[in-house]
Amino acid sequence: MCGQDQLSTTQQPHAQNWHDHKCLFAYGHVDLVEKVNLLTSSSDNKFKNIYLCTLKLNNVVNQMFDTNFESATSNQVDLCRAHILDDTKKMLEWAQQQNIPLILVDYHLPDLFSIFYNNRFHIGINDELFSSQQQVTDQYINYFFRNSTTKFDQNEIWDQREMLALMYNFDHQQFDFSNLYNHTLPHLYYTTDDIWNNFPPVLEEICMELELDLIPEHFVQWQEIYKQWRNVHDPYFGRHLDRIVNSIVTGKYMSLKRFRLNFWQEVIIQHQLITKHNLNLKTWQLSKFPDNTLDLHKLLEENIH
């Protein structure tokens, strides 16, 4: 859109974004410093864009305790998470001190659920590439709740649904971005709601802040791609989840047909009923949820777990 053929001259192997531009990633503070030094020493005058990423938990576990994630104790994992938090704060502080334009994109809280029910990148705990969400959840259960699986029939969908509803934490934020950077220094902050609902003006603002000129015809073409992108992402269910669950609990009628509930969304609904309202559903032999909240209300029972 700004006439850039590439976003950087040094890239991660096979790392491309959906514009087919090569991407440069920095994982943590040390990696960012190295990448910035590499770019500033280059004679290439093209615009450079670096995606800032936190340190990977499995790598930190290995580096700090010389063990793999599966063998680490809960205390070791907690210490590694604290280290990642500190390193992320250090990374963002360093970027601002160097006057590197900082653009933060945070989660609109209901959109956290879409990571589970609309996961398009099936990455395992150790960065393995899986082919399905089922494989991701199987690994999660095997790592954290291996001894609990015997309590559920692994061949029945209603038992699998309840097991995941009890064991998964869907809307967990790794940390609060608001505590990790200096709010008084120039930066841009957006949420996934800004990106999903109103990305064109956001992108114009970003380009203005970075002093990049948008090429009008390219921008028009990009907006067509953006429309397609919005259809691939699906925050709709997550943003209606509270209303759905409240309707089930209070016995109000709400049609669920437009959501076309999949198994993963049903898991989330059951999880919310259990954790937020101490209620469960009579789901024995229920392979598919009813298409309205009133029929689900009729299945409510006290949670015994």
SELUM-204771 format. One line per 3 residues: number of its first residue (from 1); their letters; for each residue x, y, z of C-alpha. Coordinates in Angstrom, 2 decimals. Example, Ala and Ser with C-alpha at 12.3 -4.5 7.8 and 13.67 -1.06 7.14 Angstrom:
1	as	12.30/-4.50/7.80; 13.67/-1.06/7.14;
***
This chain:
1	mcg	0.00/0.00/0.00; 2.95/2.29/0.60; 5.04/1.06/-2.32;
4	qdq	7.15/-1.26/-0.18; 8.25/-4.46/-1.85; 9.55/-5.89/1.41;
7	lst	9.14/-5.01/5.03; 12.69/-6.04/5.88; 15.89/-7.35/4.41;
10	tqq	16.41/-10.03/7.04; 13.63/-12.50/7.69; 12.74/-15.53/9.73;
13	pha	12.77/-18.69/7.55; 9.37/-19.21/5.92; 7.91/-16.29/7.85;
16	qnw	5.36/-14.44/5.73; 2.29/-12.45/6.55; -0.96/-12.59/4.59;
19	hdh	0.21/-9.85/2.23; 3.01/-12.20/1.15; 5.56/-9.76/2.56;
22	kcl	8.52/-11.22/4.36; 8.27/-10.69/8.11; 10.91/-9.98/10.72;
25	fay	10.15/-11.26/14.21; 11.92/-10.43/17.47; 11.39/-12.78/20.39;
28	ghv	12.12/-10.90/23.59; 14.42/-8.04/24.56; 17.81/-9.46/23.53;
31	dlv	16.54/-10.56/20.13; 14.98/-7.14/19.51; 18.25/-5.33/20.26;
34	ekv	20.10/-7.66/17.88; 17.54/-7.22/15.11; 17.49/-3.41/15.43;
37	nll	21.28/-3.24/15.40; 21.34/-5.43/12.31; 18.82/-3.23/10.51;
40	tss	20.47/0.06/11.46; 23.81/-1.21/10.17; 22.25/-2.05/6.80;
43	sdn	22.57/0.34/3.87; 19.02/-0.50/2.80; 16.77/2.53/3.22;
46	kfk	13.48/0.68/2.90; 10.88/0.80/5.65; 11.48/-1.82/8.31;
49	niy	8.77/-3.46/10.37; 9.49/-5.81/13.29; 6.85/-7.97/14.94;
52	lct	7.57/-8.01/18.67; 6.90/-11.35/20.33; 7.31/-12.55/23.88;
55	lkl	9.83/-15.21/24.74; 8.47/-18.71/24.18; 7.61/-20.49/27.40;
58	nnv	8.99/-23.87/26.37; 12.35/-22.28/25.45; 12.54/-20.38/28.74;
61	vnq	11.80/-23.54/30.73; 14.65/-25.29/28.94; 17.07/-22.39/29.42;
64	mfd	16.28/-21.71/33.08; 15.90/-25.26/34.36; 17.46/-27.48/31.69;
67	tnf	14.26/-29.49/31.32; 11.31/-29.72/28.94; 7.91/-28.22/29.58;
70	esa	6.27/-31.56/30.31; 8.76/-32.33/33.08; 8.78/-28.87/34.66;
73	tsn	7.13/-28.32/38.03; 4.32/-25.81/38.42; 6.66/-23.58/40.45;
76	qvd	9.25/-23.66/37.66; 6.61/-22.74/35.10; 5.44/-19.84/37.29;
79	lcr	9.02/-18.55/37.56; 9.40/-18.78/33.79; 6.17/-16.85/33.23;
82	ahi	7.41/-14.13/35.58; 10.68/-13.97/33.65; 8.78/-13.61/30.36;
85	ldd	6.71/-10.80/31.85; 9.81/-8.92/33.00; 11.54/-9.46/29.67;
88	tkk	8.51/-8.19/27.73; 8.42/-5.02/29.83; 12.14/-4.56/29.26;
91	mle	11.69/-5.06/25.51; 8.95/-2.44/25.21; 10.77/0.02/27.46;
94	waq	13.92/-0.32/25.34; 11.98/0.24/22.12; 10.48/3.45/23.49;
97	qqn	13.84/4.65/24.81; 15.27/4.20/21.31; 12.39/6.23/19.84;
100	ipl	11.24/3.23/17.85; 7.57/3.78/16.91; 5.59/1.33/19.04;
103	ilv	2.26/-0.06/17.83; 0.45/-2.25/20.35; -2.46/-4.51/19.45;
106	dyh	-4.23/-5.96/22.47; -7.14/-8.36/22.80; -10.66/-7.09/23.22;
109	lpd	-11.48/-9.50/26.07; -14.38/-11.41/24.45; -12.14/-12.13/21.46;
112	lfs	-9.90/-14.32/23.62; -12.51/-17.07/23.24; -12.00/-17.13/19.47;
115	ify	-8.48/-18.48/20.02; -10.17/-21.73/21.05; -13.28/-22.01/18.87;
118	nnr	-11.81/-20.45/15.72; -8.19/-21.49/15.96; -6.63/-21.38/12.48;
121	fhi	-3.04/-21.99/13.59; -2.78/-25.26/15.48; 0.46/-24.78/17.39;
124	gin	1.38/-27.04/20.29; 3.02/-26.19/23.59; 6.46/-26.94/22.15;
127	del	5.77/-25.09/18.89; 4.75/-28.25/17.06; 2.50/-27.74/14.08;
130	fss	-0.70/-29.76/14.47; -3.40/-30.34/11.89; -6.43/-29.79/14.12;
133	qqq	-7.73/-28.17/17.29; -8.37/-31.67/18.61; -4.65/-32.41/18.59;
136	vtd	-3.94/-29.15/20.42; -6.47/-29.96/23.13; -5.28/-33.57/23.39;
139	qyi	-1.77/-32.32/24.14; -3.09/-29.79/26.68; -5.05/-32.49/28.52;
142	nyf	-2.10/-34.89/28.39; 0.24/-32.28/29.89; -1.98/-30.88/32.61;
145	frn	-4.83/-33.32/33.34; -3.54/-36.72/32.29; -4.76/-38.43/35.46;
148	stt	-8.27/-37.00/35.13; -9.14/-38.42/31.73; -10.13/-41.81/33.17;
151	kfd	-13.19/-40.18/34.72; -14.63/-39.45/31.29; -15.61/-41.77/28.46;
154	qne	-13.19/-40.93/25.66; -15.57/-42.32/23.03; -18.60/-40.19/23.84;
157	iwd	-18.84/-36.61/22.60; -20.85/-35.43/25.62; -18.18/-36.68/28.01;
160	qre	-15.44/-35.10/25.93; -17.33/-31.81/25.93; -17.73/-31.84/29.71;
163	mla	-14.12/-32.84/30.29; -12.83/-29.90/28.25; -15.34/-27.54/29.85;
166	lmy	-13.92/-28.44/33.25; -10.24/-28.42/32.34; -9.78/-25.48/29.96;
169	nfd	-9.35/-21.81/30.82; -10.46/-19.96/27.71; -10.30/-16.25/28.47;
172	hqq	-6.97/-16.16/30.31; -4.79/-13.13/29.58; -1.09/-13.83/29.77;
175	fdf	-0.53/-10.36/31.18; -1.89/-6.83/31.16; -0.22/-4.72/28.46;
178	snl	-1.15/-1.51/30.24; 1.57/-2.15/32.84; 4.33/-2.90/30.34;
181	ynh	5.04/0.36/28.56; 5.33/4.09/29.22; 1.98/5.70/28.52;
184	tlp	3.51/9.19/28.47; 5.76/8.45/25.49; 4.47/8.34/21.89;
187	hly	2.87/5.04/20.92; -0.23/3.68/19.24; -2.57/1.32/21.06;
190	ytt	-5.39/-0.70/19.49; -7.53/-3.68/20.37; -8.75/-6.52/18.21;
193	ddi	-12.07/-4.68/18.11; -10.36/-1.75/16.37; -8.73/-4.11/13.89;
196	wnn	-11.80/-6.18/13.13; -14.38/-3.39/12.98; -12.50/-0.35/11.75;
199	fpp	-9.10/-1.27/10.36; -8.93/1.15/7.35; -8.82/4.37/9.43;
202	vle	-6.53/2.63/11.94; -4.15/1.78/9.13; -4.29/5.34/7.81;
205	eic	-3.40/6.62/11.29; -0.49/4.18/11.56; 0.87/5.28/8.18;
208	mel	0.58/8.94/9.14; 2.42/8.34/12.41; 5.17/6.45/10.54;
211	eld	5.24/9.11/7.80; 4.40/6.59/5.10; 2.40/7.65/2.07;
214	lip	-0.55/5.46/1.18; -0.94/4.76/-2.52; -4.71/5.25/-3.10;
217	ehf	-5.19/2.46/-5.64; -3.26/0.02/-3.46; -5.32/1.02/-0.45;
220	vqw	-8.55/0.31/-2.34; -7.27/-3.12/-3.32; -6.22/-3.81/0.27;
223	qei	-9.70/-2.99/1.58; -11.14/-5.77/-0.58; -8.67/-8.18/1.00;
226	ykq	-9.63/-6.82/4.42; -13.27/-7.75/3.77; -12.21/-11.32/3.07;
229	wrn	-10.00/-11.33/6.15; -12.91/-10.28/8.35; -14.91/-13.30/7.18;
232	vhd	-12.10/-15.65/8.19; -11.94/-14.22/11.70; -15.00/-14.84/13.83;
235	pyf	-15.29/-12.82/17.06; -19.09/-12.80/16.76; -19.83/-15.72/19.09;
238	grh	-17.38/-14.55/21.76; -18.92/-11.09/21.80; -22.39/-12.57/22.36;
241	ldr	-21.31/-15.20/24.87; -22.41/-13.33/28.01; -25.87/-12.79/26.57;
244	ivn	-26.12/-16.43/25.52; -25.12/-17.73/28.95; -27.33/-15.25/30.83;
247	siv	-30.28/-16.27/28.68; -29.67/-19.94/29.47; -29.40/-19.25/33.21;
250	tgk	-32.49/-17.01/33.41; -34.66/-19.03/31.03; -34.93/-16.37/28.34;
253	yms	-35.43/-17.38/24.73; -32.62/-16.60/22.32; -32.14/-18.31/18.99;
256	lkr	-28.66/-19.73/18.46; -29.07/-20.68/14.82; -27.01/-17.78/13.49;
259	frl	-23.98/-18.90/15.50; -23.95/-22.39/13.95; -22.47/-23.72/17.17;
262	nfw	-19.58/-26.11/16.77; -18.25/-28.50/19.41; -15.68/-25.99/20.67;
265	qev	-18.30/-23.28/21.19; -20.48/-25.73/23.09; -17.51/-26.50/25.34;
268	iiq	-17.15/-22.79/26.11; -20.85/-22.40/26.95; -20.72/-25.34/29.34;
271	hql	-17.50/-24.00/30.86; -19.09/-20.61/31.54; -22.12/-22.21/33.16;
274	itk	-19.88/-24.27/35.44; -17.34/-21.60/36.39; -19.52/-18.48/36.44;
277	hnl	-22.82/-19.87/37.71; -22.01/-23.23/39.33; -24.48/-24.88/36.97;
280	nlk	-24.08/-27.75/34.54; -26.14/-29.34/31.78; -27.76/-32.74/31.59;
283	twq	-25.83/-33.71/28.52; -25.96/-37.51/28.68; -26.40/-38.69/25.08;
286	lsk	-26.64/-35.06/23.93; -24.38/-35.06/20.87; -25.48/-31.58/19.76;
289	fpd	-26.80/-28.61/21.72; -30.35/-27.34/21.02; -30.59/-24.30/18.75;
292	ntl	-32.03/-21.97/21.40; -31.25/-20.96/24.98; -34.65/-21.93/26.41;
295	dlh	-34.15/-25.60/25.56; -30.69/-25.41/27.12; -32.23/-23.83/30.24;
298	kll	-34.42/-26.93/30.60; -31.26/-29.05/30.80; -29.71/-27.09/33.68;
301	een	-28.75/-28.85/36.88; -26.57/-28.08/39.87; -22.87/-28.49/39.21;
304	ih	-21.46/-31.40/41.20; -17.83/-31.09/40.11;
***
